[in-house]
Amino acid sequence: MPPAFRFVLTPTGSILEKLKPYSGSRKVKPVLDPTGPYHFYKVVEALGYLETSRATGKVVVYPIP
C-alpha cells in the first residue's frame, strides 16, 4: 500500500492551482468509508455515524431515494 498523508484544504485559488496537475493523474484518490454508501432514507443514520468519529474517510450518501 502506498504511503498516505492527511491534509486539509481551504478554498483558495493558489492551493487548488498546485493540486491541478494531480487531479487528472489519478495520483490523488479519495478515501471512502467502507460502511457506505448510505441510501438517502438513512441519512440520519449516516450523520449519527459521522458524529461517533469512527468514520474513515468520507461517508457517501446517495441523493436519490
PDBQT receptor file of N, H, CA, C and O in Angstrom, charges set to zero:
ATOM      1  N   MET A   1       0.852  -1.174   0.000  1.00  0.00    +0.000 N 
ATOM      2  CA  MET A   1       0.000   0.000   0.000  1.00  0.00    +0.000 C 
ATOM      3  C   MET A   1       0.898   1.237   0.000  1.00  0.00    +0.000 C 
ATOM      4  O   MET A   1       1.843   1.316   0.784  1.00  0.00    +0.000 OA
ATOM      5  N   PRO A   2       0.608   2.202  -0.874  1.00  0.00    +0.000 N 
ATOM      6  CA  PRO A   2       1.445   3.406  -0.921  1.00  0.00    +0.000 C 
ATOM      7  C   PRO A   2       1.268   4.247   0.337  1.00  0.00    +0.000 C 
ATOM      8  O   PRO A   2       0.239   4.160   1.007  1.00  0.00    +0.000 OA
ATOM      9  N   PRO A   3       2.266   5.054   0.654  1.00  0.00    +0.000 N 
ATOM     10  CA  PRO A   3       2.141   5.907   1.843  1.00  0.00    +0.000 C 
ATOM     11  C   PRO A   3       0.999   6.898   1.668  1.00  0.00    +0.000 C 
ATOM     12  O   PRO A   3       0.687   7.325   0.557  1.00  0.00    +0.000 OA
ATOM     13  N   ALA A   4       0.388   7.250   2.784  1.00  0.00    +0.000 N 
ATOM     14  H   ALA A   4       0.642   6.903   3.687  1.00  0.00    +0.000 HD
ATOM     15  CA  ALA A   4      -0.727   8.194   2.754  1.00  0.00    +0.000 C 
ATOM     16  C   ALA A   4      -0.451   9.314   3.740  1.00  0.00    +0.000 C 
ATOM     17  O   ALA A   4       0.290   9.139   4.707  1.00  0.00    +0.000 OA
ATOM     18  N   PHE A   5      -1.042  10.441   3.492  1.00  0.00    +0.000 N 
ATOM     19  H   PHE A   5      -1.645  10.583   2.706  1.00  0.00    +0.000 HD
ATOM     20  CA  PHE A   5      -0.958  11.550   4.419  1.00  0.00    +0.000 C 
ATOM     21  C   PHE A   5      -2.268  12.303   4.382  1.00  0.00    +0.000 C 
ATOM     22  O   PHE A   5      -3.019  12.228   3.409  1.00  0.00    +0.000 OA
ATOM     23  N   ARG A   6      -2.528  13.018   5.436  1.00  0.00    +0.000 N 
ATOM     24  H   ARG A   6      -1.918  13.079   6.226  1.00  0.00    +0.000 HD
ATOM     25  CA  ARG A   6      -3.777  13.756   5.581  1.00  0.00    +0.000 C 
ATOM     26  C   ARG A   6      -3.500  15.241   5.440  1.00  0.00    +0.000 C 
ATOM     27  O   ARG A   6      -2.505  15.749   5.957  1.00  0.00    +0.000 OA
ATOM     28  N   PHE A   7      -4.375  15.925   4.745  1.00  0.00    +0.000 N 
ATOM     29  H   PHE A   7      -5.184  15.512   4.325  1.00  0.00    +0.000 HD
ATOM     30  CA  PHE A   7      -4.255  17.370   4.641  1.00  0.00    +0.000 C 
ATOM     31  C   PHE A   7      -5.638  17.979   4.551  1.00  0.00    +0.000 C 
ATOM     32  O   PHE A   7      -6.600  17.320   4.153  1.00  0.00    +0.000 OA
ATOM     33  N   VAL A   8      -5.725  19.226   4.919  1.00  0.00    +0.000 N 
ATOM     34  H   VAL A   8      -4.945  19.761   5.242  1.00  0.00    +0.000 HD
ATOM     35  CA  VAL A   8      -6.983  19.958   4.873  1.00  0.00    +0.000 C 
ATOM     36  C   VAL A   8      -6.813  21.109   3.901  1.00  0.00    +0.000 C 
ATOM     37  O   VAL A   8      -5.833  21.852   3.967  1.00  0.00    +0.000 OA
ATOM     38  N   LEU A   9      -7.759  21.251   3.012  1.00  0.00    +0.000 N 
ATOM     39  H   LEU A   9      -8.555  20.648   2.958  1.00  0.00    +0.000 HD
ATOM     40  CA  LEU A   9      -7.707  22.334   2.032  1.00  0.00    +0.000 C 
ATOM     41  C   LEU A   9      -8.631  23.466   2.418  1.00  0.00    +0.000 C 
ATOM     42  O   LEU A   9      -9.753  23.258   2.879  1.00  0.00    +0.000 OA
ATOM     43  N   THR A  10      -8.140  24.639   2.223  1.00  0.00    +0.000 N 
ATOM     44  H   THR A  10      -7.229  24.808   1.849  1.00  0.00    +0.000 HD
ATOM     45  CA  THR A  10      -9.014  25.799   2.306  1.00  0.00    +0.000 C 
ATOM     46  C   THR A  10      -9.260  26.245   0.868  1.00  0.00    +0.000 C 
ATOM     47  O   THR A  10      -8.359  26.131   0.036  1.00  0.00    +0.000 OA
ATOM     48  N   PRO A  11     -10.415  26.733   0.562  1.00  0.00    +0.000 N 
ATOM     49  CA  PRO A  11     -10.740  27.040  -0.827  1.00  0.00    +0.000 C 
ATOM     50  C   PRO A  11     -10.055  28.296  -1.345  1.00  0.00    +0.000 C 
ATOM     51  O   PRO A  11     -10.708  29.300  -1.628  1.00  0.00    +0.000 OA
ATOM     52  N   THR A  12      -8.746  28.231  -1.466  1.00  0.00    +0.000 N 
ATOM     53  H   THR A  12      -8.215  27.415  -1.236  1.00  0.00    +0.000 HD
ATOM     54  CA  THR A  12      -8.025  29.359  -2.066  1.00  0.00    +0.000 C 
ATOM     55  C   THR A  12      -7.503  28.919  -3.423  1.00  0.00    +0.000 C 
ATOM     56  O   THR A  12      -7.167  27.752  -3.624  1.00  0.00    +0.000 OA
ATOM     57  N   GLY A  13      -7.441  29.844  -4.331  1.00  0.00    +0.000 N 
ATOM     58  H   GLY A  13      -7.714  30.792  -4.168  1.00  0.00    +0.000 HD
ATOM     59  CA  GLY A  13      -7.007  29.542  -5.690  1.00  0.00    +0.000 C 
ATOM     60  C   GLY A  13      -5.583  29.039  -5.776  1.00  0.00    +0.000 C 
ATOM     61  O   GLY A  13      -5.285  28.179  -6.605  1.00  0.00    +0.000 OA
ATOM     62  N   SER A  14      -4.689  29.556  -4.936  1.00  0.00    +0.000 N 
ATOM     63  H   SER A  14      -4.931  30.255  -4.262  1.00  0.00    +0.000 HD
ATOM     64  CA  SER A  14      -3.286  29.148  -5.029  1.00  0.00    +0.000 C 
ATOM     65  C   SER A  14      -3.090  27.674  -4.667  1.00  0.00    +0.000 C 
ATOM     66  O   SER A  14      -2.298  26.981  -5.306  1.00  0.00    +0.000 OA
ATOM     67  N   ILE A  15      -3.803  27.195  -3.652  1.00  0.00    +0.000 N 
ATOM     68  H   ILE A  15      -4.447  27.758  -3.134  1.00  0.00    +0.000 HD
ATOM     69  CA  ILE A  15      -3.675  25.786  -3.274  1.00  0.00    +0.000 C 
ATOM     70  C   ILE A  15      -4.285  24.893  -4.351  1.00  0.00    +0.000 C 
ATOM     71  O   ILE A  15      -3.716  23.862  -4.710  1.00  0.00    +0.000 OA
ATOM     72  N   LEU A  16      -5.440  25.294  -4.859  1.00  0.00    +0.000 N 
ATOM     73  H   LEU A  16      -5.902  26.132  -4.568  1.00  0.00    +0.000 HD
ATOM     74  CA  LEU A  16      -6.083  24.492  -5.893  1.00  0.00    +0.000 C 
ATOM     75  C   LEU A  16      -5.243  24.451  -7.167  1.00  0.00    +0.000 C 
ATOM     76  O   LEU A  16      -5.229  23.429  -7.853  1.00  0.00    +0.000 OA
ATOM     77  N   GLU A  17      -4.554  25.517  -7.495  1.00  0.00    +0.000 N 
ATOM     78  H   GLU A  17      -4.566  26.347  -6.937  1.00  0.00    +0.000 HD
ATOM     79  CA  GLU A  17      -3.674  25.529  -8.661  1.00  0.00    +0.000 C 
ATOM     80  C   GLU A  17      -2.520  24.535  -8.490  1.00  0.00    +0.000 C 
ATOM     81  O   GLU A  17      -2.121  23.877  -9.450  1.00  0.00    +0.000 OA
ATOM     82  N   LYS A  18      -1.988  24.427  -7.280  1.00  0.00    +0.000 N 
ATOM     83  H   LYS A  18      -2.313  24.961  -6.499  1.00  0.00    +0.000 HD
ATOM     84  CA  LYS A  18      -0.903  23.479  -7.019  1.00  0.00    +0.000 C 
ATOM     85  C   LYS A  18      -1.372  22.035  -7.149  1.00  0.00    +0.000 C 
ATOM     86  O   LYS A  18      -0.586  21.163  -7.520  1.00  0.00    +0.000 OA
ATOM     87  N   LEU A  19      -2.634  21.771  -6.851  1.00  0.00    +0.000 N 
ATOM     88  H   LEU A  19      -3.273  22.480  -6.549  1.00  0.00    +0.000 HD
ATOM     89  CA  LEU A  19      -3.167  20.410  -6.941  1.00  0.00    +0.000 C 
ATOM     90  C   LEU A  19      -3.650  20.042  -8.344  1.00  0.00    +0.000 C 
ATOM     91  O   LEU A  19      -3.894  18.869  -8.627  1.00  0.00    +0.000 OA
ATOM     92  N   LYS A  20      -3.786  21.015  -9.204  1.00  0.00    +0.000 N 
ATOM     93  H   LYS A  20      -3.588  21.968  -8.974  1.00  0.00    +0.000 HD
ATOM     94  CA  LYS A  20      -4.324  20.791 -10.539  1.00  0.00    +0.000 C 
ATOM     95  C   LYS A  20      -3.597  19.689 -11.316  1.00  0.00    +0.000 C 
ATOM     96  O   LYS A  20      -4.268  18.874 -11.949  1.00  0.00    +0.000 OA
ATOM     97  N   PRO A  21      -2.262  19.620 -11.302  1.00  0.00    +0.000 N 
ATOM     98  CA  PRO A  21      -1.581  18.563 -12.058  1.00  0.00    +0.000 C 
ATOM     99  C   PRO A  21      -1.920  17.147 -11.570  1.00  0.00    +0.000 C 
ATOM    100  O   PRO A  21      -1.809  16.186 -12.332  1.00  0.00    +0.000 OA
ATOM    101  N   TYR A  22      -2.324  17.020 -10.325  1.00  0.00    +0.000 N 
ATOM    102  H   TYR A  22      -2.414  17.801  -9.706  1.00  0.00    +0.000 HD
ATOM    103  CA  TYR A  22      -2.604  15.701  -9.770  1.00  0.00    +0.000 C 
ATOM    104  C   TYR A  22      -4.045  15.253  -9.978  1.00  0.00    +0.000 C 
ATOM    105  O   TYR A  22      -4.343  14.066  -9.845  1.00  0.00    +0.000 OA
ATOM    106  N   SER A  23      -4.933  16.166 -10.299  1.00  0.00    +0.000 N 
ATOM    107  H   SER A  23      -4.691  17.130 -10.407  1.00  0.00    +0.000 HD
ATOM    108  CA  SER A  23      -6.356  15.836 -10.374  1.00  0.00    +0.000 C 
ATOM    109  C   SER A  23      -6.668  14.840 -11.486  1.00  0.00    +0.000 C 
ATOM    110  O   SER A  23      -7.527  13.978 -11.303  1.00  0.00    +0.000 OA
ATOM    111  N   GLY A  24      -6.007  14.930 -12.614  1.00  0.00    +0.000 N 
ATOM    112  H   GLY A  24      -5.309  15.630 -12.763  1.00  0.00    +0.000 HD
ATOM    113  CA  GLY A  24      -6.270  14.009 -13.715  1.00  0.00    +0.000 C 
ATOM    114  C   GLY A  24      -5.317  12.836 -13.777  1.00  0.00    +0.000 C 
ATOM    115  O   GLY A  24      -5.494  11.939 -14.602  1.00  0.00    +0.000 OA
ATOM    116  N   SER A  25      -4.315  12.823 -12.924  1.00  0.00    +0.000 N 
ATOM    117  H   SER A  25      -4.171  13.551 -12.254  1.00  0.00    +0.000 HD
ATOM    118  CA  SER A  25      -3.296  11.782 -12.999  1.00  0.00    +0.000 C 
ATOM    119  C   SER A  25      -3.609  10.554 -12.165  1.00  0.00    +0.000 C 
ATOM    120  O   SER A  25      -2.874   9.568 -12.217  1.00  0.00    +0.000 OA
ATOM    121  N   ARG A  26      -4.679  10.596 -11.404  1.00  0.00    +0.000 N 
ATOM    122  H   ARG A  26      -5.276  11.397 -11.361  1.00  0.00    +0.000 HD
ATOM    123  CA  ARG A  26      -5.089   9.508 -10.516  1.00  0.00    +0.000 C 
ATOM    124  C   ARG A  26      -4.068   9.227  -9.407  1.00  0.00    +0.000 C 
ATOM    125  O   ARG A  26      -4.039   8.132  -8.846  1.00  0.00    +0.000 OA
ATOM    126  N   LYS A  27      -3.242  10.210  -9.102  1.00  0.00    +0.000 N 
ATOM    127  H   LYS A  27      -3.266  11.100  -9.557  1.00  0.00    +0.000 HD
ATOM    128  CA  LYS A  27      -2.288  10.072  -8.008  1.00  0.00    +0.000 C 
ATOM    129  C   LYS A  27      -2.928  10.424  -6.672  1.00  0.00    +0.000 C 
ATOM    130  O   LYS A  27      -2.467   9.982  -5.620  1.00  0.00    +0.000 OA
ATOM    131  N   VAL A  28      -3.984  11.217  -6.716  1.00  0.00    +0.000 N 
ATOM    132  H   VAL A  28      -4.359  11.576  -7.571  1.00  0.00    +0.000 HD
ATOM    133  CA  VAL A  28      -4.706  11.600  -5.505  1.00  0.00    +0.000 C 
ATOM    134  C   VAL A  28      -6.059  10.903  -5.549  1.00  0.00    +0.000 C 
ATOM    135  O   VAL A  28      -6.844  11.118  -6.472  1.00  0.00    +0.000 OA
ATOM    136  N   LYS A  29      -6.329  10.068  -4.550  1.00  0.00    +0.000 N 
ATOM    137  H   LYS A  29      -5.691   9.893  -3.800  1.00  0.00    +0.000 HD
ATOM    138  CA  LYS A  29      -7.579   9.320  -4.530  1.00  0.00    +0.000 C 
ATOM    139  C   LYS A  29      -8.322   9.604  -3.228  1.00  0.00    +0.000 C 
ATOM    140  O   LYS A  29      -7.708   9.670  -2.163  1.00  0.00    +0.000 OA
ATOM    141  N   PRO A  30      -9.638   9.772  -3.311  1.00  0.00    +0.000 N 
ATOM    142  CA  PRO A  30     -10.398   9.995  -2.083  1.00  0.00    +0.000 C 
ATOM    143  C   PRO A  30     -10.501   8.696  -1.277  1.00  0.00    +0.000 C 
ATOM    144  O   PRO A  30     -10.501   7.599  -1.837  1.00  0.00    +0.000 OA
ATOM    145  N   VAL A  31     -10.588   8.841   0.020  1.00  0.00    +0.000 N 
ATOM    146  H   VAL A  31     -10.589   9.732   0.475  1.00  0.00    +0.000 HD
ATOM    147  CA  VAL A  31     -10.786   7.695   0.900  1.00  0.00    +0.000 C 
ATOM    148  C   VAL A  31     -12.254   7.679   1.288  1.00  0.00    +0.000 C 
ATOM    149  O   VAL A  31     -12.762   8.630   1.882  1.00  0.00    +0.000 OA
ATOM    150  N   LEU A  32     -12.934   6.582   0.945  1.00  0.00    +0.000 N 
ATOM    151  H   LEU A  32     -12.521   5.810   0.463  1.00  0.00    +0.000 HD
ATOM    152  CA  LEU A  32     -14.353   6.449   1.254  1.00  0.00    +0.000 C 
ATOM    153  C   LEU A  32     -14.532   5.446   2.385  1.00  0.00    +0.000 C 
ATOM    154  O   LEU A  32     -13.907   4.385   2.395  1.00  0.00    +0.000 OA
ATOM    155  N   ASP A  33     -15.387   5.791   3.331  1.00  0.00    +0.000 N 
ATOM    156  H   ASP A  33     -15.895   6.653   3.323  1.00  0.00    +0.000 HD
ATOM    157  CA  ASP A  33     -15.643   4.911   4.465  1.00  0.00    +0.000 C 
ATOM    158  C   ASP A  33     -16.285   3.616   3.976  1.00  0.00    +0.000 C 
ATOM    159  O   ASP A  33     -17.207   3.660   3.161  1.00  0.00    +0.000 OA
ATOM    160  N   PRO A  34     -15.817   2.466   4.457  1.00  0.00    +0.000 N 
ATOM    161  CA  PRO A  34     -16.346   1.192   3.978  1.00  0.00    +0.000 C 
ATOM    162  C   PRO A  34     -17.769   0.868   4.437  1.00  0.00    +0.000 C 
ATOM    163  O   PRO A  34     -18.359  -0.086   3.930  1.00  0.00    +0.000 OA
ATOM    164  N   THR A  35     -18.338   1.619   5.371  1.00  0.00    +0.000 N 
ATOM    165  H   THR A  35     -17.859   2.394   5.783  1.00  0.00    +0.000 HD
ATOM    166  CA  THR A  35     -19.708   1.330   5.811  1.00  0.00    +0.000 C 
ATOM    167  C   THR A  35     -20.747   1.808   4.816  1.00  0.00    +0.000 C 
ATOM    168  O   THR A  35     -21.890   1.351   4.856  1.00  0.00    +0.000 OA
ATOM    169  N   GLY A  36     -20.385   2.706   3.933  1.00  0.00    +0.000 N 
ATOM    170  H   GLY A  36     -19.457   3.077   3.900  1.00  0.00    +0.000 HD
ATOM    171  CA  GLY A  36     -21.336   3.266   2.977  1.00  0.00    +0.000 C 
ATOM    172  C   GLY A  36     -21.308   2.499   1.683  1.00  0.00    +0.000 C 
ATOM    173  O   GLY A  36     -20.627   1.479   1.583  1.00  0.00    +0.000 OA
ATOM    174  N   PRO A  37     -22.023   2.961   0.702  1.00  0.00    +0.000 N 
ATOM    175  CA  PRO A  37     -22.830   4.176   0.716  1.00  0.00    +0.000 C 
ATOM    176  C   PRO A  37     -24.164   3.961   1.421  1.00  0.00    +0.000 C 
ATOM    177  O   PRO A  37     -24.706   2.857   1.447  1.00  0.00    +0.000 OA
ATOM    178  N   TYR A  38     -24.671   5.038   1.986  1.00  0.00    +0.000 N 
ATOM    179  H   TYR A  38     -24.230   5.936   1.964  1.00  0.00    +0.000 HD
ATOM    180  CA  TYR A  38     -25.965   5.029   2.653  1.00  0.00    +0.000 C 
ATOM    181  C   TYR A  38     -27.030   5.484   1.666  1.00  0.00    +0.000 C 
ATOM    182  O   TYR A  38     -26.793   6.380   0.855  1.00  0.00    +0.000 OA
ATOM    183  N   HIS A  39     -28.182   4.874   1.736  1.00  0.00    +0.000 N 
ATOM    184  H   HIS A  39     -28.374   4.147   2.394  1.00  0.00    +0.000 HD
ATOM    185  CA  HIS A  39     -29.318   5.352   0.935  1.00  0.00    +0.000 C 
ATOM    186  C   HIS A  39     -29.826   6.642   1.561  1.00  0.00    +0.000 C 
ATOM    187  O   HIS A  39     -29.634   6.884   2.752  1.00  0.00    +0.000 OA
ATOM    188  N   PHE A  40     -30.471   7.462   0.752  1.00  0.00    +0.000 N 
ATOM    189  H   PHE A  40     -30.627   7.265  -0.216  1.00  0.00    +0.000 HD
ATOM    190  CA  PHE A  40     -30.932   8.764   1.213  1.00  0.00    +0.000 C 
ATOM    191  C   PHE A  40     -31.855   8.652   2.425  1.00  0.00    +0.000 C 
ATOM    192  O   PHE A  40     -31.813   9.503   3.312  1.00  0.00    +0.000 OA
ATOM    193  N   TYR A  41     -32.681   7.620   2.471  1.00  0.00    +0.000 N 
ATOM    194  H   TYR A  41     -32.715   6.928   1.750  1.00  0.00    +0.000 HD
ATOM    195  CA  TYR A  41     -33.603   7.487   3.601  1.00  0.00    +0.000 C 
ATOM    196  C   TYR A  41     -32.874   7.118   4.899  1.00  0.00    +0.000 C 
ATOM    197  O   TYR A  41     -33.489   7.102   5.965  1.00  0.00    +0.000 OA
ATOM    198  N   LYS A  42     -31.567   6.821   4.822  1.00  0.00    +0.000 N 
ATOM    199  H   LYS A  42     -31.067   6.834   3.956  1.00  0.00    +0.000 HD
ATOM    200  CA  LYS A  42     -30.774   6.528   6.015  1.00  0.00    +0.000 C 
ATOM    201  C   LYS A  42     -29.791   7.661   6.337  1.00  0.00    +0.000 C 
ATOM    202  O   LYS A  42     -28.772   7.434   6.989  1.00  0.00    +0.000 OA
ATOM    203  N   VAL A  43     -30.097   8.870   5.880  1.00  0.00    +0.000 N 
ATOM    204  H   VAL A  43     -30.925   9.054   5.350  1.00  0.00    +0.000 HD
ATOM    205  CA  VAL A  43     -29.194   9.993   6.089  1.00  0.00    +0.000 C 
ATOM    206  C   VAL A  43     -29.010  10.301   7.577  1.00  0.00    +0.000 C 
ATOM    207  O   VAL A  43     -27.926  10.718   7.985  1.00  0.00    +0.000 OA
ATOM    208  N   VAL A  44     -30.030  10.106   8.378  1.00  0.00    +0.000 N 
ATOM    209  H   VAL A  44     -30.910   9.768   8.047  1.00  0.00    +0.000 HD
ATOM    210  CA  VAL A  44     -29.911  10.345   9.822  1.00  0.00    +0.000 C 
ATOM    211  C   VAL A  44     -28.918   9.344  10.428  1.00  0.00    +0.000 C 
ATOM    212  O   VAL A  44     -28.116   9.699  11.292  1.00  0.00    +0.000 OA
ATOM    213  N   GLU A  45     -28.983   8.099   9.965  1.00  0.00    +0.000 N 
ATOM    214  H   GLU A  45     -29.634   7.811   9.263  1.00  0.00    +0.000 HD
ATOM    215  CA  GLU A  45     -28.041   7.074  10.429  1.00  0.00    +0.000 C 
ATOM    216  C   GLU A  45     -26.605   7.441  10.013  1.00  0.00    +0.000 C 
ATOM    217  O   GLU A  45     -25.673   7.279  10.801  1.00  0.00    +0.000 OA
ATOM    218  N   ALA A  46     -26.432   7.927   8.794  1.00  0.00    +0.000 N 
ATOM    219  H   ALA A  46     -27.189   8.058   8.155  1.00  0.00    +0.000 HD
ATOM    220  CA  ALA A  46     -25.106   8.315   8.302  1.00  0.00    +0.000 C 
ATOM    221  C   ALA A  46     -24.547   9.471   9.129  1.00  0.00    +0.000 C 
ATOM    222  O   ALA A  46     -23.369   9.465   9.486  1.00  0.00    +0.000 OA
ATOM    223  N   LEU A  47     -25.384  10.462   9.435  1.00  0.00    +0.000 N 
ATOM    224  H   LEU A  47     -26.341  10.467   9.145  1.00  0.00    +0.000 HD
ATOM    225  CA  LEU A  47     -24.928  11.591  10.250  1.00  0.00    +0.000 C 
ATOM    226  C   LEU A  47     -24.582  11.147  11.668  1.00  0.00    +0.000 C 
ATOM    227  O   LEU A  47     -23.622  11.639  12.260  1.00  0.00    +0.000 OA
ATOM    228  N   GLY A  48     -25.360  10.224  12.205  1.00  0.00    +0.000 N 
ATOM    229  H   GLY A  48     -26.140   9.824  11.724  1.00  0.00    +0.000 HD
ATOM    230  CA  GLY A  48     -25.052   9.679  13.526  1.00  0.00    +0.000 C 
ATOM    231  C   GLY A  48     -23.716   8.956  13.535  1.00  0.00    +0.000 C 
ATOM    232  O   GLY A  48     -22.955   9.048  14.498  1.00  0.00    +0.000 OA
ATOM    233  N   TYR A  49     -23.437   8.236  12.456  1.00  0.00    +0.000 N 
ATOM    234  H   TYR A  49     -24.055   8.162  11.674  1.00  0.00    +0.000 HD
ATOM    235  CA  TYR A  49     -22.151   7.549  12.328  1.00  0.00    +0.000 C 
ATOM    236  C   TYR A  49     -21.003   8.554  12.278  1.00  0.00    +0.000 C 
ATOM    237  O   TYR A  49     -19.954   8.335  12.883  1.00  0.00    +0.000 OA
ATOM    238  N   LEU A  50     -21.203   9.650  11.558  1.00  0.00    +0.000 N 
ATOM    239  H   LEU A  50     -22.055   9.828  11.066  1.00  0.00    +0.000 HD
ATOM    240  CA  LEU A  50     -20.163  10.688  11.496  1.00  0.00    +0.000 C 
ATOM    241  C   LEU A  50     -19.889  11.284  12.875  1.00  0.00    +0.000 C 
ATOM    242  O   LEU A  50     -18.741  11.583  13.205  1.00  0.00    +0.000 OA
ATOM    243  N   GLU A  51     -20.921  11.454  13.668  1.00  0.00    +0.000 N 
ATOM    244  H   GLU A  51     -21.854  11.211  13.400  1.00  0.00    +0.000 HD
ATOM    245  CA  GLU A  51     -20.767  12.054  14.992  1.00  0.00    +0.000 C 
ATOM    246  C   GLU A  51     -20.017  11.149  15.965  1.00  0.00    +0.000 C 
ATOM    247  O   GLU A  51     -19.528  11.621  16.992  1.00  0.00    +0.000 OA
ATOM    248  N   THR A  52     -19.919   9.850  15.655  1.00  0.00    +0.000 N 
ATOM    249  H   THR A  52     -20.316   9.467  14.821  1.00  0.00    +0.000 HD
ATOM    250  CA  THR A  52     -19.176   8.937  16.532  1.00  0.00    +0.000 C 
ATOM    251  C   THR A  52     -17.667   9.068  16.349  1.00  0.00    +0.000 C 
ATOM    252  O   THR A  52     -16.898   8.526  17.143  1.00  0.00    +0.000 OA
ATOM    253  N   SER A  53     -17.240   9.776  15.320  1.00  0.00    +0.000 N 
ATOM    254  H   SER A  53     -17.864  10.216  14.675  1.00  0.00    +0.000 HD
ATOM    255  CA  SER A  53     -15.815   9.954  14.981  1.00  0.00    +0.000 C 
ATOM    256  C   SER A  53     -15.125   8.637  14.623  1.00  0.00    +0.000 C 
ATOM    257  O   SER A  53     -13.903   8.532  14.737  1.00  0.00    +0.000 OA
ATOM    258  N   ARG A  54     -15.886   7.640  14.197  1.00  0.00    +0.000 N 
ATOM    259  H   ARG A  54     -16.878   7.725  14.105  1.00  0.00    +0.000 HD
ATOM    260  CA  ARG A  54     -15.300   6.369  13.776  1.00  0.00    +0.000 C 
ATOM    261  C   ARG A  54     -15.176   6.270  12.265  1.00  0.00    +0.000 C 
ATOM    262  O   ARG A  54     -14.634   5.286  11.762  1.00  0.00    +0.000 OA
ATOM    263  N   ALA A  55     -15.658   7.255  11.530  1.00  0.00    +0.000 N 
ATOM    264  H   ALA A  55     -16.098   8.055  11.938  1.00  0.00    +0.000 HD
ATOM    265  CA  ALA A  55     -15.609   7.210  10.073  1.00  0.00    +0.000 C 
ATOM    266  C   ALA A  55     -14.164   7.324   9.597  1.00  0.00    +0.000 C 
ATOM    267  O   ALA A  55     -13.377   8.124  10.101  1.00  0.00    +0.000 OA
ATOM    268  N   THR A  56     -13.849   6.494   8.609  1.00  0.00    +0.000 N 
ATOM    269  H   THR A  56     -14.488   5.844   8.199  1.00  0.00    +0.000 HD
ATOM    270  CA  THR A  56     -12.530   6.534   7.980  1.00  0.00    +0.000 C 
ATOM    271  C   THR A  56     -12.729   7.063   6.565  1.00  0.00    +0.000 C 
ATOM    272  O   THR A  56     -13.179   6.324   5.689  1.00  0.00    +0.000 OA
ATOM    273  N   GLY A  57     -12.408   8.297   6.337  1.00  0.00    +0.000 N 
ATOM    274  H   GLY A  57     -12.042   8.896   7.048  1.00  0.00    +0.000 HD
ATOM    275  CA  GLY A  57     -12.628   8.894   5.028  1.00  0.00    +0.000 C 
ATOM    276  C   GLY A  57     -13.990   9.554   4.950  1.00  0.00    +0.000 C 
ATOM    277  O   GLY A  57     -14.577   9.928   5.965  1.00  0.00    +0.000 OA
ATOM    278  N   LYS A  58     -14.475   9.687   3.751  1.00  0.00    +0.000 N 
ATOM    279  H   LYS A  58     -13.998   9.383   2.926  1.00  0.00    +0.000 HD
ATOM    280  CA  LYS A  58     -15.751  10.353   3.506  1.00  0.00    +0.000 C 
ATOM    281  C   LYS A  58     -16.895   9.357   3.562  1.00  0.00    +0.000 C 
ATOM    282  O   LYS A  58     -16.763   8.227   3.094  1.00  0.00    +0.000 OA
ATOM    283  N   VAL A  59     -18.001   9.766   4.125  1.00  0.00    +0.000 N 
ATOM    284  H   VAL A  59     -18.109  10.684   4.505  1.00  0.00    +0.000 HD
ATOM    285  CA  VAL A  59     -19.199   8.937   4.180  1.00  0.00    +0.000 C 
ATOM    286  C   VAL A  59     -20.096   9.352   3.024  1.00  0.00    +0.000 C 
ATOM    287  O   VAL A  59     -20.449  10.524   2.894  1.00  0.00    +0.000 OA
ATOM    288  N   VAL A  60     -20.460   8.395   2.191  1.00  0.00    +0.000 N 
ATOM    289  H   VAL A  60     -20.173   7.443   2.297  1.00  0.00    +0.000 HD
ATOM    290  CA  VAL A  60     -21.223   8.671   0.966  1.00  0.00    +0.000 C 
ATOM    291  C   VAL A  60     -22.695   8.412   1.207  1.00  0.00    +0.000 C 
ATOM    292  O   VAL A  60     -23.076   7.396   1.788  1.00  0.00    +0.000 OA
ATOM    293  N   VAL A  61     -23.532   9.362   0.747  1.00  0.00    +0.000 N 
ATOM    294  H   VAL A  61     -23.223  10.188   0.276  1.00  0.00    +0.000 HD
ATOM    295  CA  VAL A  61     -24.994   9.219   0.792  1.00  0.00    +0.000 C 
ATOM    296  C   VAL A  61     -25.509   9.393  -0.617  1.00  0.00    +0.000 C 
ATOM    297  O   VAL A  61     -25.244  10.406  -1.265  1.00  0.00    +0.000 OA
ATOM    298  N   TYR A  62     -26.258   8.387  -1.098  1.00  0.00    +0.000 N 
ATOM    299  H   TYR A  62     -26.472   7.565  -0.572  1.00  0.00    +0.000 HD
ATOM    300  CA  TYR A  62     -26.888   8.505  -2.424  1.00  0.00    +0.000 C 
ATOM    301  C   TYR A  62     -28.024   9.495  -2.330  1.00  0.00    +0.000 C 
ATOM    302  O   TYR A  62     -28.878   9.357  -1.455  1.00  0.00    +0.000 OA
ATOM    303  N   PRO A  63     -28.066  10.504  -3.211  1.00  0.00    +0.000 N 
ATOM    304  CA  PRO A  63     -29.105  11.549  -3.122  1.00  0.00    +0.000 C 
ATOM    305  C   PRO A  63     -30.474  11.120  -3.640  1.00  0.00    +0.000 C 
ATOM    306  O   PRO A  63     -31.463  11.816  -3.406  1.00  0.00    +0.000 OA
ATOM    307  N   ILE A  64     -30.551   9.993  -4.335  1.00  0.00    +0.000 N 
ATOM    308  H   ILE A  64     -29.748   9.428  -4.525  1.00  0.00    +0.000 HD
ATOM    309  CA  ILE A  64     -31.826   9.565  -4.905  1.00  0.00    +0.000 C 
ATOM    310  C   ILE A  64     -32.424   8.485  -4.021  1.00  0.00    +0.000 C 
ATOM    311  O   ILE A  64     -31.789   7.453  -3.804  1.00  0.00    +0.000 OA
ATOM    312  N   PRO A  65     -33.639   8.698  -3.502  1.00  0.00    +0.000 N 
ATOM    313  CA  PRO A  65     -34.262   7.703  -2.619  1.00  0.00    +0.000 C 
ATOM    314  C   PRO A  65     -34.615   6.407  -3.323  1.00  0.00    +0.000 C 
ATOM    315  O   PRO A  65     -35.143   5.488  -2.697  1.00  0.00    +0.000 OA
TER     316      PRO A  65
